[in-house]
Amino acid sequence: MQDQIDNLLNHPLGALLGYFAVAILGLVIFLSIFEMVTKYNCWEEIRKGNVAAAMATGGKIFGICNVLRFSIESGASIYDTMKWAVVGFLLLLVAYFLFQFLTPVFSIDDEIGKDNRAVGLIAMLISISLSYVIGAAIL
């Protein structure tokens, strides 16, 4: 089975579809996990027009996809790309918890839930910035 998949991935269209599928699957899984660790419901808040939640969620989406981009550009196989996606996600999750820990004067989740756009912007920029650091370390 793996040989058949590898043959498909050797074709440019097969590789595109394979990496696209990995990205979509990764986003669904990783955003679901982020949803579980936040106090607010990301998609419900976005539906209500909460810009801070949209920025924080958008930053997570960009961060995950950016790590995948670096992995693909490094020439990693699709299997290694999946591994890097997990590593990148775990590091972004650690960064989220550090952001919560390092701002003890208020709760990040509560502020994003209240549509504090300054906090949402910082959350987005942390995810985006760290995704470049994580991605640059992929060899």
N, CA, C and O of each residue as an XYZ file, in Angstrom:
556
protein
N       0.825     -1.201      0.000
C       0.000      0.000      0.000
C       0.870      1.266      0.000
O       0.605      2.215     -0.738
N       1.911      1.259      0.842
C       2.764      2.436      0.921
C       3.471      2.686     -0.403
O       3.684      3.839     -0.777
N       3.841      1.623     -1.119
C       4.477      1.790     -2.427
C       3.537      2.482     -3.409
O       3.967      3.319     -4.203
N       2.253      2.131     -3.352
C       1.277      2.762     -4.243
C       1.119      4.237     -3.905
O       1.030      5.084     -4.794
N       1.086      4.532     -2.627
C       0.970      5.933     -2.206
C       2.215      6.705     -2.630
O       2.117      7.826     -3.130
N       3.391      6.100     -2.429
C       4.636      6.766     -2.833
C       4.660      7.029     -4.334
O       5.135      8.077     -4.772
N       4.153      6.091     -5.122
C       4.091      6.291     -6.577
C       3.183      7.464     -6.931
O       3.512      8.273     -7.798
N       2.049      7.548     -6.260
C       1.135      8.671     -6.496
C       1.792      9.998     -6.118
O       1.621     11.005     -6.805
N       2.541      9.986     -5.021
C       3.173     11.212     -4.541
C       4.342     11.653     -5.415
O       4.781     12.799     -5.320
N       4.849     10.776     -6.254
C       5.931     11.143     -7.165
C       5.449     12.022     -8.310
O       6.246     12.717     -8.940
N       4.163     11.996     -8.577
C       3.582     12.857     -9.617
C       3.263     14.208     -8.982
O       2.764     14.246     -7.857
N       3.539     15.325     -9.674
C       3.296     16.654     -9.083
C       1.860     16.853     -8.593
O       1.646     17.420     -7.522
N       0.884     16.397     -9.363
C      -0.505     16.560     -8.926
C      -0.790     15.683     -7.707
O      -1.495     16.100     -6.788
N      -0.246     14.482     -7.703
C      -0.412     13.600     -6.546
C       0.225     14.191     -5.303
O      -0.342     14.116     -4.212
N       1.406     14.781     -5.464
C       2.080     15.414     -4.333
C       1.270     16.602     -3.814
O       1.105     16.773     -2.606
N       0.769     17.415     -4.738
C      -0.060     18.562     -4.339
C      -1.269     18.096     -3.533
O      -1.549     18.629     -2.459
N      -1.977     17.109     -4.049
C      -3.162     16.605     -3.353
C      -2.798     15.960     -2.013
O      -3.529     16.094     -1.031
N      -1.662     15.261     -1.985
C      -1.225     14.636     -0.738
C      -0.900     15.664      0.330
O      -1.367     15.552      1.463
N      -0.102     16.666     -0.023
C       0.248     17.705      0.952
C      -0.972     18.526      1.352
O      -1.101     18.936      2.506
N      -1.865     18.762      0.397
C      -3.101     19.490      0.706
C      -3.936     18.701      1.706
O      -4.469     19.267      2.660
N      -4.050     17.394      1.487
C      -4.824     16.543      2.396
C      -4.203     16.536      3.794
O      -4.918     16.576      4.796
N      -2.873     16.485      3.856
C      -2.191     16.524      5.151
C      -2.475     17.852      5.850
O      -2.721     17.880      7.056
N      -2.441     18.942      5.103
C      -2.698     20.260      5.690
C      -4.126     20.358      6.230
O      -4.341     20.839      7.343
N      -5.089     19.906      5.446
C      -6.492     19.979      5.897
C      -6.711     19.101      7.116
O      -7.326     19.529      8.093
N      -6.208     17.870      7.062
C      -6.357     16.959      8.195
C      -5.678     17.539      9.434
O      -6.238     17.507     10.530
N      -4.467     18.070      9.251
C      -3.769     18.679     10.378
C      -4.540     19.850     10.969
O      -4.648     19.975     12.189
N      -5.073     20.703     10.108
C      -5.852     21.844     10.609
C      -7.068     21.391     11.401
O      -7.351     21.928     12.472
N      -7.777     20.418     10.883
C      -8.982     19.931     11.583
C      -8.610     19.382     12.960
O      -9.244     19.710     13.964
N      -7.578     18.547     12.993
C      -7.174     17.939     14.268
C      -6.621     18.985     15.221
O      -7.032     19.052     16.380
N      -5.688     19.806     14.736
C      -5.025     20.752     15.628
C      -5.966     21.852     16.114
O      -5.901     22.259     17.274
N      -6.837     22.331     15.234
C      -7.794     23.352     15.680
C      -8.798     22.762     16.668
O      -9.255     23.460     17.573
N      -9.141     21.497     16.507
C     -10.031     20.834     17.473
C      -9.371     20.770     18.847
O     -10.024     20.977     19.870
N      -8.077     20.483     18.859
C      -7.353     20.431     20.137
C      -7.255     21.829     20.745
O      -7.459     21.993     21.948
N      -6.944     22.835     19.928
C      -6.922     24.206     20.446
C      -8.282     24.581     21.019
O      -8.366     25.242     22.055
N      -9.340     24.161     20.346
C     -10.704     24.448     20.812
C     -10.928     23.858     22.205
O     -11.601     24.459     23.043
N     -10.361     22.684     22.440
C     -10.533     22.022     23.740
C      -9.781     22.731     24.858
O     -10.215     22.688     26.010
N      -8.662     23.384     24.546
C      -7.864     23.995     25.611
C      -8.231     25.456     25.874
O      -7.802     26.025     26.878
N      -9.015     26.067     24.993
C      -9.436     27.447     25.239
C     -10.751     27.457     26.011
O     -11.556     26.530     25.913
N     -10.948     28.520     26.775
C     -12.181     28.644     27.553
C     -13.367     29.075     26.693
O     -14.521     28.851     27.058
N     -13.079     29.684     25.569
C     -14.136     30.166     24.693
C     -14.262     29.229     23.496
O     -13.331     28.489     23.178
N     -15.411     29.266     22.839
C     -15.640     28.471     21.636
C     -15.250     29.334     20.435
O     -15.959     30.275     20.080
N     -14.113     29.003     19.812
C     -13.567     29.831     18.725
C     -14.608     30.112     17.646
O     -14.844     31.265     17.286
N     -15.225     29.056     17.138
C     -16.122     29.211     15.989
C     -17.417     29.912     16.373
O     -17.990     30.640     15.563
N     -17.878     29.703     17.584
C     -19.076     30.427     18.044
C     -18.761     31.911     18.182
O     -19.563     32.760     17.792
N     -17.596     32.222     18.735
C     -17.194     33.622     18.877
C     -17.007     34.286     17.514
O     -17.397     35.437     17.321
N     -16.414     33.563     16.581
C     -16.237     34.115     15.235
C     -17.596     34.342     14.585
O     -17.810     35.363     13.931
N     -18.511     33.400     14.761
C     -19.861     33.548     14.204
C     -20.539     34.805     14.746
O     -21.297     35.462     14.032
N     -20.264     35.142     16.016
C     -20.859     36.329     16.636
C     -20.137     37.618     16.242
O     -20.564     38.709     16.620
N     -19.042     37.494     15.481
C     -18.322     38.687     15.046
C     -17.163     39.084     15.947
O     -16.685     40.216     15.872
N     -16.707     38.176     16.794
C     -15.601     38.463     17.695
C     -14.295     38.489     16.896
O     -13.753     37.446     16.530
N     -13.807     39.692     16.636
C     -12.609     39.871     15.817
C     -11.374     39.325     16.535
O     -10.488     38.765     15.890
N     -11.303     39.478     17.843
C     -10.152     38.978     18.600
C     -10.039     37.459     18.452
O      -8.942     36.932     18.266
N     -11.166     36.759     18.535
C     -11.157     35.299     18.368
C     -10.772     34.934     16.938
O     -10.062     33.953     16.720
N     -11.231     35.708     15.971
C     -10.876     35.450     14.571
C      -9.381     35.656     14.352
O      -8.749     34.875     13.641
N      -8.807     36.701     14.955
C      -7.370     36.940     14.796
C      -6.560     35.830     15.458
O      -5.597     35.334     14.873
N      -6.939     35.439     16.666
C      -6.207     34.380     17.368
C      -6.308     33.059     16.602
O      -5.313     32.350     16.458
N      -7.496     32.729     16.114
C      -7.690     31.497     15.355
C      -6.969     31.567     14.021
O      -6.348     30.592     13.599
N      -7.045     32.702     13.358
C      -6.326     32.888     12.096
C      -4.825     32.745     12.274
O      -4.146     32.188     11.412
N      -4.308     33.242     13.377
C      -2.885     33.093     13.668
C      -2.498     31.637     13.844
O      -1.431     31.212     13.401
N      -3.366     30.876     14.491
C      -3.104     29.442     14.668
C      -3.128     28.730     13.317
O      -2.276     27.884     13.041
N      -4.095     29.070     12.486
C      -4.186     28.456     11.154
C      -2.935     28.787     10.351
O      -2.321     27.902      9.755
N      -2.559     30.066     10.338
C      -1.364     30.469      9.604
C      -0.129     29.767     10.162
O       0.708     29.278      9.403
N      -0.019     29.719     11.481
C       1.148     29.105     12.114
C       1.316     27.647     11.734
O       2.417     27.210     11.397
N       0.240     26.901     11.787
C       0.298     25.481     11.436
C       0.665     25.318      9.965
O       1.536     24.518      9.626
N       0.014     26.062      9.107
C       0.289     25.942      7.662
C       1.692     26.427      7.316
O       2.319     25.895      6.400
N       2.186     27.415      8.026
C       3.530     27.917      7.758
C       4.582     26.865      8.104
O       5.561     26.702      7.375
N       4.386     26.153      9.210
C       5.305     25.068      9.553
C       5.278     24.006      8.457
O       6.323     23.484      8.069
N       4.089     23.688      7.961
C       3.972     22.725      6.869
C       4.694     23.238      5.624
O       5.358     22.466      4.933
N       4.572     24.500      5.340
C       5.236     25.094      4.172
C       6.741     24.909      4.252
O       7.376     24.493      3.283
N       7.307     25.219      5.406
C       8.752     25.056      5.576
C       9.155     23.594      5.412
O      10.189     23.289      4.818
N       8.338     22.703      5.937
C       8.641     21.276      5.824
C       8.637     20.829      4.371
O       9.532     20.103      3.938
N       7.642     21.256      3.624
C       7.557     20.896      2.203
C       8.741     21.481      1.444
O       9.355     20.795      0.627
N       9.068     22.753      1.710
C      10.192     23.401      1.029
C      11.532     22.730      1.334
O      12.460     22.788      0.527
N      11.622     22.097      2.497
C      12.882     21.443      2.864
C      13.083     20.148      2.093
O      14.155     19.545      2.154
N      12.061     19.721      1.373
C      12.158     18.472      0.617
C      11.785     17.253      1.439
O      12.040     16.122      1.027
N      11.190     17.474      2.583
C      10.797     16.354      3.437
C       9.711     15.532      2.748
O       8.899     16.057      1.986
N       9.717     14.258      3.028
C       8.664     13.390      2.494
C       7.340     13.773      3.143
O       7.302     14.511      4.127
N       6.272     13.263      2.579
C       4.962     13.572      3.159
C       4.847     13.013      4.571
O       4.147     13.576      5.412
N       5.531     11.912      4.828
C       5.510     11.305      6.155
C       6.266     12.177      7.154
O       5.821     12.365      8.286
N       7.422     12.710      6.724
C       8.156     13.627      7.592
C       7.401     14.939      7.778
O       7.464     15.551      8.845
N       6.693     15.365      6.745
C       5.880     16.574      6.855
C       4.809     16.399      7.925
O       4.536     17.320      8.694
N       4.207     15.220      7.972
C       3.209     14.959      9.018
C       3.856     15.011     10.396
O       3.265     15.536     11.340
N       5.053     14.475     10.516
C       5.761     14.516     11.802
C       6.075     15.955     12.197
O       5.882     16.347     13.348
N       6.567     16.749     11.220
C       6.872     18.146     11.509
C       5.606     18.918     11.879
O       5.653     19.824     12.712
N       4.498     18.569     11.274
C       3.233     19.230     11.614
C       2.898     19.001     13.080
O       2.480     19.925     13.778
N       3.081     17.774     13.544
C       2.800     17.462     14.948
C       3.767     18.210     15.858
O       3.350     18.793     16.859
N       5.054     18.199     15.518
C       6.050     18.910     16.325
C       5.734     20.410     16.349
O       5.747     21.036     17.409
N       5.453     20.972     15.181
C       5.125     22.391     15.108
C       3.892     22.731     15.925
O       3.865     23.736     16.636
N       2.866     21.883     15.820
C       1.653     22.123     16.586
C       1.938     22.075     18.083
O       1.484     22.941     18.831
N       2.684     21.072     18.520
C       2.983     20.958     19.948
C       3.753     22.180     20.447
O       3.502     22.664     21.551
N       4.687     22.678     19.638
C       5.422     23.874     20.038
C       4.517     25.109     20.069
O       4.655     25.953     20.955
N       3.608     25.217     19.122
C       2.661     26.339     19.147
C       1.721     26.229     20.349
O       1.321     27.242     20.924
N       1.371     25.006     20.723
C       0.534     24.797     21.905
C       1.300     25.198     23.165
O       0.736     25.830     24.059
N       2.575     24.836     23.238
C       3.419     25.251     24.369
C       3.487     26.782     24.423
O       3.403     27.375     25.499
N       3.637     27.407     23.267
C       3.696     28.872     23.216
C       2.392     29.485     23.737
O       2.415     30.499     24.435
N       1.260     28.869     23.398
C      -0.035     29.344     23.881
C      -0.077     29.295     25.409
O      -0.501     30.256     26.051
N       0.363     28.175     25.989
C       0.352     28.043     27.447
C       1.345     29.005     28.095
O       1.073     29.544     29.168
N       2.492     29.225     27.453
C       3.451     30.201     27.982
C       2.874     31.614     27.943
O       3.063     32.392     28.878
N       2.179     31.941     26.873
C       1.523     33.248     26.763
C       0.521     33.419     27.901
O       0.449     34.486     28.511
N      -0.253     32.372     28.188
C      -1.198     32.422     29.307
C      -0.454     32.623     30.628
O      -0.849     33.442     31.458
N       0.632     31.860     30.810
C       1.392     31.886     32.062
C       2.110     33.223     32.272
O       2.187     33.726     33.393
N       2.629     33.786     31.191
C       3.428     35.007     31.305
C       2.595     36.278     31.386
O       3.147     37.369     31.532
N       1.302     36.155     31.296
C       0.420     37.322     31.454
C      -0.551     37.062     32.616
O      -1.749     36.880     32.402
N      -0.017     37.047     33.852
C      -0.874     36.712     34.992
C      -1.848     37.816     35.394
O      -2.737     37.576     36.211
N      -1.701     39.015     34.842
C      -2.578     40.116     35.243
C      -3.969     40.006     34.625
O      -4.908     40.643     35.104
N      -4.114     39.207     33.569
C      -5.424     38.942     32.996
C      -5.388     37.601     32.287
O      -4.320     37.071     31.983
N      -6.571     37.061     32.030
C      -6.685     35.784     31.335
C      -6.787     36.025     29.835
O      -7.676     36.739     29.371
N      -5.877     35.430     29.086
C      -5.887     35.580     27.632
C      -7.232     35.136     27.073
O      -7.848     35.850     26.281
N      -7.687     33.954     27.486
C      -8.954     33.419     26.974
C     -10.130     34.323     27.304
O     -10.999     34.551     26.462
N     -10.161     34.840     28.535
C     -11.268     35.731     28.908
C     -11.247     37.003     28.062
O     -12.294     37.470     27.614
N     -10.064     37.558     27.845
C      -9.953     38.789     27.061
C     -10.339     38.554     25.597
O     -11.019     39.386     24.997
N      -9.913     37.438     25.028
C     -10.309     37.131     23.653
C     -11.812     36.890     23.593
O     -12.472     37.315     22.644
N     -12.356     36.213     24.597
C     -13.804     35.995     24.662
C     -14.590     37.296     24.742
O     -15.742     37.357     24.311
N     -13.961     38.352     25.301
C     -14.594     39.678     25.395
C     -14.270     40.551     24.186
O     -14.580     41.742     24.181
N     -13.648     39.964     23.161
C     -13.283     40.658     21.928
C     -12.258     41.761     22.161
O     -12.328     42.825     21.545
N     -11.302     41.498     23.060
C     -10.187     42.429     23.256
C      -9.236     42.225     22.079
O      -8.452     41.276     22.054
N      -9.319     43.123     21.113
C      -8.580     42.966     19.860
C      -7.076     43.105     20.033
O      -6.307     42.543     19.253
N      -6.653     43.846     21.043
C      -5.216     43.968     21.306
C      -4.651     42.603     21.703
O      -3.574     42.219     21.245
N      -5.364     41.881     22.542
C      -4.924     40.545     22.960
C      -5.014     39.576     21.785
O      -4.124     38.747     21.593
N      -6.077     39.675     21.004
C      -6.219     38.820     19.827
C      -5.089     39.046     18.832
O      -4.576     38.096     18.240
N      -4.700     40.306     18.649
C      -3.609     40.632     17.732
C      -2.287     40.053     18.236
O      -1.531     39.469     17.460
N      -2.009     40.208     19.515
C      -0.769     39.657     20.075
C      -0.766     38.137     19.954
O       0.258     37.548     19.606
N      -1.903     37.493     20.238
C      -1.990     36.031     20.107
C      -1.711     35.608     18.665
O      -0.994     34.637     18.427
N      -2.275     36.333     17.717
C      -2.056     36.029     16.308
C      -0.584     36.194     15.946
O      -0.004     35.323     15.298
N       0.018     37.294     16.356
C       1.410     37.562     16.010
C       2.374     36.580     16.671
O       3.407     36.243     16.091
N       2.052     36.125     17.862
C       2.888     35.114     18.515
C       2.863     33.824     17.692
O       3.912     33.238     17.427
N       1.679     33.386     17.290
C       1.574     32.157     16.493
C       2.311     32.295     15.167
O       3.049     31.395     14.765
N       2.114     33.405     14.497
C       2.756     33.614     13.197
C       4.274     33.700     13.358
O       5.016     33.036     12.635
N       4.728     34.510     14.297
C       6.171     34.698     14.479
C       6.871     33.397     14.846
O       7.902     33.052     14.268
N       6.310     32.683     15.801
C       6.945     31.435     16.217
C       6.901     30.376     15.130
O       7.771     29.506     15.086
N       5.911     30.432     14.253
C       5.875     29.460     13.157
C       7.063     29.654     12.221
O       7.547     28.691     11.625
N       7.536     30.893     12.087
C       8.725     31.139     11.268
C       9.975     30.572     11.955
O      10.848     30.015     11.290
N      10.061     30.711     13.261
C      11.193     30.160     13.989
C      11.185     28.638     13.921
O      12.214     28.015     13.661
N      10.020     28.046     14.155
C       9.889     26.584     14.091
C      10.226     26.112     12.674
O      10.998     25.171     12.489
N       9.647     26.767     11.695
C       9.860     26.361     10.308
C      11.308     26.498      9.865
O      11.816     25.647      9.135
N      11.972     27.554     10.297
C      13.362     27.761      9.892
C      14.281     26.688     10.463
O      15.354     26.429      9.919
N      13.859     26.069     11.558
C      14.681     25.025     12.177
C      14.503     23.658     11.501
O      15.240     22.719     11.802
N      13.537     23.546     10.596
C      13.307     22.283      9.915
C      14.400     22.090      8.870
O      14.618     22.945      8.012
N      15.063     20.981      8.958
C      16.164     20.704      8.023
C      15.753     19.716      6.975
O      16.553     19.368      6.107
